[in-house]
């Protein structure tokens, strides 16, 4: 059975309660880092917990502020804000040599967390990245937005985006775009110091497979294995995709 709780992050007007769940088990803890507007009860996260229960492995998952069971407003969210929350939960509950499992934006978050932990002298067990989207606020959003969208963001502070993944439009804010530039990774070498496994669909309309390969080029010093799924979409939540995910997790042991 999972332990559940809340972790307070930030102070004063920046304070928010971050919901987390931890499944106790052996081996390095698997830490789920979800995607943009996803939550810790989504399909892939739930499948990891099921696998953790059957394999006797420890699993930690949580919701960023403005997501799922956590407090805070989604519109106030930024990459730096969500990174602060990720690090707080991981420092408090992940233990030694965690294995970071990041999906889409969570892939970017995993890379940023890895860098921060390295700077603290903490070792990682590895990374498993699903359709990783480092720098997405810049390369996959701002650089591809039409002029009228950029205009709305700059003058009104936000643009309401209607996505096939959400029944209601949601805001892409100027702060999200501009603050994201403080955390860009591509353009210089990225050193993880641990194995990296990447699952990427070749029919992903949101994070093109070429984006994943650009990341691989920046991970030149690490043990990196990429699995390109020819008919895979962005979610990679079909039964066969989930089995690929747990197979990748099974390769990481004590």
C-alpha positions, 0 to 999 in steps of 0.5 A: 500500500502506498503512503500518501502525504503533502509537502509544503514548498515555498513561503508566504504568497509562494507557498503551495502544498504538493501531494505525493505518494510512495510505495515502499519496496527494495532497490533504488526508488523509481521517481515519476515526473509527469508531463505538462497538465498530467497528474500522478494517477495517469496511465503510465504512472499507475502502470509503474506503481502496479509493476513496482508492487509486483516486483517489490520496488519502491516508487515515488510519484507526486503532482506539480502545483496546479496539477492533480491533488496539489495546491496552487494555480496552474497559470502561476506555474513555471519550469523553475517553480515545478523544478523547485517542487520536484527537488523538494519531494525527491530530497525528502522521499526518494532516498539514495540513487533514485531512478528518474522516470520522466514523461514529456515535460517530465523528461525535461524536469528529470534532466534538470533534477539530475543536474541539480542533484549532481551539483549537490554531490548526489548520485543517480541510478539512471533516467528513463525518459518517455517522449522527452521534451527539454526546452519545449517552452522555447523550441516546441512552443514559442518558436512554432507559434503564429504571430498572433499567438506571440502577440497575445502572449506579449500584450495580454500575458497569456494565450488560451490554448485548446488541446486534444488532451483537454476538454477546456482551453488552458493558458500559456502564459508569458511567464511560463515562456520567459522563465523557461529560458532560464532552464534551457539545456540544448545547445551544450553538453549534458552529463548525467553520469548514469544510464539513460533510456529513451522511449520515443514514438515516431508518430508523436505530433507534439514532441517529434522524434527528431527532438529526442535525437537532438537530446541524444546528441547532447548526451554524448558522454553517457550510456544512452539507449533509444527505442524508436516506436514506429507507430507510437504517438505522444502518450505511449500508453498502449499496452505494448508501450507500457510493457516497453516502459516496465521492461526499461525499468526492469533493467535498473537494479541495485 
